[in-house]
Amino acid sequence: MKKLLFLVSAAVVGLSASAAWTYDPTELTISDGVWTFSASVNGTELTVNAVQSDPGEGATLDFSKLITDGESTVYTLVTLNPNFGAYADKSHLATLVLPKEGLTKISADAFKDCTSLTSITPFLPDSVISVGGSAFLSVPVAQDLSLLGVQTVSAGAFMSSAITSVAFGSGLKTLSAGYKNGCFYSCKNLKTVTFDPELKDATISGEMAFSLCSALTGTMDLSGFKNIGHRPFYDYGGTISRFVLSSNLAKSENSSLFCTCSSTKIIEFKTPPPPNMTKEALAAIYNYDGYNTALKDCYTIVPKEFKDDWAQYSSIGEVTAGSSYWHQNWVGSNYLKFPLAID
């Protein structure tokens, strides 16, 4: 029995000695000797709250290190709510290391305006399911962003950041946006956005989700979305050549998807039109208040097996072999000039 007690005691001592972060239940803080944050716990789940002190300019912040109470309890970091957005010395943070698992939420304003933050690893962990409003606003991290586990991204979350690409998983539910406050508004280094091919019924809410993303190029596959909000690419300034859509987007709540998309030459519908779709609802995707401000010489293409289903939406009453182009800048609310080409 004495030998067993000795082994347990030794294990506790070793755990305490190796702990990088210590939670103080009296002060309600965690500290690694240089950084200090207020904190709260629920069982063994820990939330990092407001930053209180840092080691100075060029600092590294490592949340992947062990968190204990100085004795035997080990905590899992589940929520990051450091509110750098309100912290006086937010420019001190240069490198951020996150735990590879356990972390599920990054709160609003978490790293807002950390203008010296140029490295985040991993960016982001697959365990993260939500990113709050303005969480990484104006952060100059010129890295590829992985949101494979994320379900919700709030308005302004990555606005004006330096991200170069973003990839989403099949569990995405909502991208939120607002006037000049889209979740990826003015991400001028963002070249590609990739959605999982298994994505279904996702939503873009609000407007201007990808406005001013002037480096966007290639194909944008939105076929996993049921709503795209209002003018999500308004004045984006990039060179997206092809959009892939589900015909379920042709609903009254979706409008002006292609407003100012002058580089777009192919619009592809992967599915047959829904039974209740109207020409007016379909036209609303293409136009802004009755005016198409950019589309010229653009094909709309559909799969051959749905040719007859789509023929009624063509200006000539049939789906052609692709010889017709869209040349008009204006489409009235009561009719739709909609030449279709067979893919």
C-alpha positions in Angstrom: 0.0 0.0 0.0 2.8 2.4 0.9 4.4 1.7 -2.5 1.2 2.6 -4.3 0.8 5.8 -2.4 4.3 6.8 -3.3 3.7 6.2 -7.0 0.6 8.3 -7.0 2.3 11.1 -5.2 5.2 11.0 -7.6 2.8 11.2 -10.6 1.1 14.3 -9.1 4.4 16.0 -8.4 5.5 15.3 -12.0 2.2 16.7 -13.4 2.6 19.8 -11.3 6.2 20.4 -12.3 5.4 20.1 -16.0 2.4 22.4 -16.0 2.8 25.4 -18.2 -0.4 27.2 -17.2 -1.7 27.3 -13.6 -5.3 28.0 -12.8 -5.8 29.9 -9.5 -9.3 29.3 -8.2 -9.0 32.1 -5.7 -7.9 34.8 -8.1 -9.9 33.2 -11.0 -6.8 33.6 -13.3 -4.5 31.4 -15.4 -0.8 32.3 -15.8 2.3 30.8 -17.3 4.6 33.2 -15.5 4.5 35.9 -18.2 0.9 35.9 -19.6 -2.0 36.3 -17.2 -5.7 36.0 -18.1 -8.9 36.0 -16.1 -10.5 32.5 -16.3 -13.5 30.5 -15.4 -14.1 26.8 -15.1 -17.0 24.4 -15.4 -15.8 21.1 -14.0 -12.6 20.5 -15.9 -13.6 22.7 -18.9 -11.9 26.1 -18.8 -12.7 29.4 -20.5 -9.9 32.0 -21.0 -11.3 35.5 -20.5 -9.8 39.0 -20.6 -6.0 39.4 -20.9 -4.4 41.1 -17.9 -0.7 41.1 -18.6 1.8 40.1 -21.4 5.6 39.7 -21.8 6.0 42.6 -24.2 6.4 43.2 -27.9 6.9 40.2 -30.2 5.3 37.9 -27.7 4.4 34.3 -28.3 1.2 33.0 -26.7 1.0 29.2 -26.3 -2.4 27.8 -25.4 -1.3 24.3 -26.3 0.6 23.8 -23.0 -0.9 21.9 -20.1 -3.3 23.7 -17.8 -3.6 22.5 -14.2 -4.5 23.8 -10.7 -0.9 23.3 -9.6 -1.8 19.9 -8.3 -3.7 17.0 -9.9 -6.5 18.6 -11.9 -6.0 19.0 -15.6 -8.2 21.4 -17.5 -9.3 21.4 -21.1 -9.4 24.8 -22.8 -12.8 25.0 -24.5 -13.4 28.7 -25.1 -11.1 31.6 -26.0 -12.5 34.9 -24.9 -9.4 37.0 -24.3 -10.9 40.2 -25.7 -7.7 41.6 -27.2 -10.0 44.1 -29.0 -10.2 46.0 -25.7 -6.6 45.4 -24.5 -4.3 48.4 -24.5 -1.2 46.4 -25.7 -2.9 44.2 -28.3 0.0 44.8 -30.8 2.4 42.9 -28.5 1.1 39.5 -29.7 3.1 38.1 -32.6 2.7 34.3 -32.5 -0.3 32.3 -31.3 -0.3 28.5 -30.7 -3.6 26.8 -30.2 -4.5 23.4 -28.8 -5.0 20.8 -31.4 -8.1 19.5 -29.8 -10.7 20.5 -27.1 -11.1 24.1 -28.2 -14.6 24.6 -29.5 -15.3 28.4 -29.5 -13.4 31.5 -30.3 -15.5 34.5 -29.0 -16.2 37.9 -30.4 -13.2 40.4 -30.5 -10.9 37.6 -29.3 -7.9 38.7 -31.3 -9.3 41.8 -32.9 -6.8 44.4 -34.1 -3.8 42.3 -33.0 -1.8 44.0 -35.8 1.5 42.2 -35.1 0.0 38.7 -35.1 1.6 37.0 -38.1 1.5 33.3 -37.1 -1.3 31.1 -35.8 -0.7 27.3 -35.4 -2.9 25.4 -36.1 -5.1 27.9 -38.0 -7.7 26.7 -36.9 -8.0 23.4 -34.9 -10.7 21.1 -36.4 -12.3 21.1 -32.9 -13.5 24.7 -33.3 -17.2 24.9 -34.2 -17.8 28.7 -33.9 -15.9 31.9 -34.5 -17.3 35.1 -33.1 -17.8 38.5 -34.6 -14.6 40.4 -35.3 -12.6 37.6 -33.7 -9.6 38.0 -36.1 -10.5 41.5 -37.6 -7.4 43.1 -39.2 -5.1 40.3 -38.1 -2.2 40.2 -40.6 -1.8 36.4 -40.7 -1.0 35.6 -44.3 -1.9 31.9 -44.0 -4.3 29.3 -45.3 -7.3 29.1 -43.0 -8.9 25.8 -42.2 -12.5 25.9 -40.9 -13.2 22.2 -41.4 -15.0 21.8 -38.1 -16.7 25.2 -38.0 -20.5 25.5 -38.1 -20.9 29.2 -37.7 -18.8 32.2 -38.6 -20.1 35.6 -37.3 -20.1 38.9 -39.0 -16.7 40.6 -39.4 -14.9 37.5 -38.0 -12.0 37.6 -40.5 -12.7 41.1 -42.0 -9.7 42.8 -43.4 -7.4 40.0 -42.3 -4.5 38.7 -44.5 -5.8 35.1 -45.0 -4.8 33.6 -48.3 -7.4 30.7 -48.6 -10.2 29.2 -46.6 -11.6 25.6 -46.6 -14.9 24.6 -45.0 -16.1 21.2 -43.9 -19.5 19.5 -44.4 -20.9 20.7 -41.1 -21.0 24.4 -42.0 -24.3 26.0 -41.2 -24.1 29.8 -41.3 -21.8 32.5 -42.6 -23.0 35.9 -41.2 -22.6 39.3 -42.8 -23.8 42.8 -42.8 -23.4 46.1 -44.6 -19.6 46.5 -44.9 -19.2 43.9 -42.1 -19.2 40.6 -44.0 -17.4 37.7 -42.3 -14.7 37.9 -45.0 -15.2 41.5 -46.1 -12.1 43.1 -47.5 -9.8 40.1 -47.2 -7.7 41.3 -50.1 -5.2 38.4 -50.1 -8.0 35.7 -50.2 -7.6 33.8 -53.4 -9.7 30.6 -53.0 -12.7 29.5 -51.0 -13.4 25.8 -50.9 -16.6 24.2 -49.6 -16.9 20.5 -48.8 -18.7 18.6 -51.6 -20.9 17.0 -49.0 -22.1 20.4 -47.7 -25.9 20.8 -47.7 -28.4 23.5 -46.7 -25.8 26.1 -45.5 -26.7 29.7 -45.3 -25.1 33.1 -46.0 -27.1 35.7 -44.0 -27.0 39.5 -44.5 -24.9 41.0 -47.3 -21.4 41.6 -48.5 -19.9 38.4 -47.1 -17.1 38.5 -49.6 -17.1 42.1 -50.8 -13.7 43.7 -51.6 -12.0 40.3 -51.8 -10.1 41.4 -54.8 -7.8 38.3 -55.2 -10.7 35.8 -55.4 -10.4 33.7 -58.6 -11.3 30.5 -60.2 -14.5 28.6 -59.5 -16.9 29.3 -56.6 -19.0 26.2 -55.8 -22.1 27.4 -53.8 -24.1 24.3 -54.6 -24.3 23.3 -50.9 -26.1 26.5 -50.0 -29.8 27.0 -49.7 -29.5 30.8 -49.1 -26.8 33.2 -50.1 -28.2 36.5 -48.7 -27.9 39.8 -50.6 -25.1 40.7 -53.0 -22.5 38.5 -51.2 -19.8 39.4 -53.8 -20.8 43.1 -54.3 -17.8 45.1 -55.5 -15.5 42.2 -54.7 -13.2 43.1 -57.6 -11.8 39.6 -58.2 -11.8 37.2 -61.2 -14.2 34.4 -60.3 -14.9 32.9 -63.7 -17.4 30.2 -62.8 -20.2 29.9 -60.2 -21.8 26.5 -59.4 -25.2 26.6 -57.8 -28.1 24.6 -56.7 -31.3 25.8 -58.4 -32.9 26.0 -54.9 -31.1 29.4 -54.6 -33.7 30.8 -57.0 -35.9 32.1 -54.2 -37.0 35.6 -53.2 -34.7 35.9 -50.3 -31.6 35.5 -52.5 -30.8 38.5 -54.7 -28.0 40.0 -56.7 -25.5 37.2 -56.4 -23.8 38.3 -59.5 -23.9 42.0 -59.0 -20.5 43.4 -60.1 -19.2 39.9 -61.1 -17.9 41.1 -64.5 -15.3 38.3 -64.9 -17.9 35.6 -64.5 -18.5 33.7 -67.8 -20.1 30.5 -66.7 -23.0 30.0 -64.2 -23.7 26.3 -63.7 -26.9 24.8 -62.1 -26.2 21.3 -61.0 -29.8 20.4 -60.3 -33.2 20.7 -62.0 -35.3 23.8 -61.3 -37.6 23.3 -58.3 -41.3 22.9 -59.2 -42.3 26.3 -57.7 -39.5 28.4 -59.2 -40.5 31.5 -61.1 -38.6 33.5 -63.7 -38.8 36.5 -61.4 -37.0 34.7 -58.6 -34.4 33.4 -60.9 -33.9 36.8 -62.4 -33.3 38.2 -58.9 -30.1 36.2 -58.5 -28.7 37.9 -61.6 -29.8 41.4 -61.0 -29.7 44.3 -58.6 -33.0 46.1 -58.4 -33.7 45.2 -62.0 -30.3 46.0 -63.3 -27.5 43.7 -64.1 -24.4 45.8 -63.4 -21.8 43.5 -64.8 -22.7 40.2 -66.5 -21.8 40.1 -70.2 -21.1 37.3 -72.6 -22.0 34.8 -69.8 -23.2 31.3 -70.3 -25.7 29.7 -68.0 -25.3 25.9 -68.3 -27.2 22.9 -67.0 -26.7 19.1 -67.1 -28.0 17.4 -70.2 -30.4 15.2 -68.2 -32.3 18.3 -67.0 -32.5 20.0 -70.5 -36.3 19.9 -70.8 -36.8 21.1 -67.2 -34.8 24.2 -67.8 -36.1 25.0 -71.3 -39.0 27.1 -70.1 -36.5 29.6 -68.6 -34.6 30.2 -71.8 -35.5 33.3 -73.8 -36.0 31.2 -76.9 -37.9 28.4 -75.2 -35.3 25.8 -75.5 -31.9 24.8 -74.3 -29.4 25.4 -77.1 -26.0 23.8 -77.8 -24.3 26.9 -76.4 -24.3 29.3 -79.4 -26.2 32.0 -77.5 -24.6 34.5 -75.1 -26.0 37.0 -72.7 -25.4 40.5 -74.1 -28.0 42.5 -72.3 -27.2 44.7 -69.4 -30.8 45.0 -68.2 -33.4 42.4 -67.5 -37.0 43.6 -66.7 -38.9 42.2 -63.7 -41.5 40.5 -65.9 -39.3 38.5 -68.2 -35.9 36.9 -68.3 -33.4 36.7 -71.2 -31.8 33.5 -70.1 -29.9 31.6 -72.9 -28.8 28.2 -71.6 -26.0 26.1 -72.8 -25.6 22.3 -72.5 -22.6 21.4 -70.4 
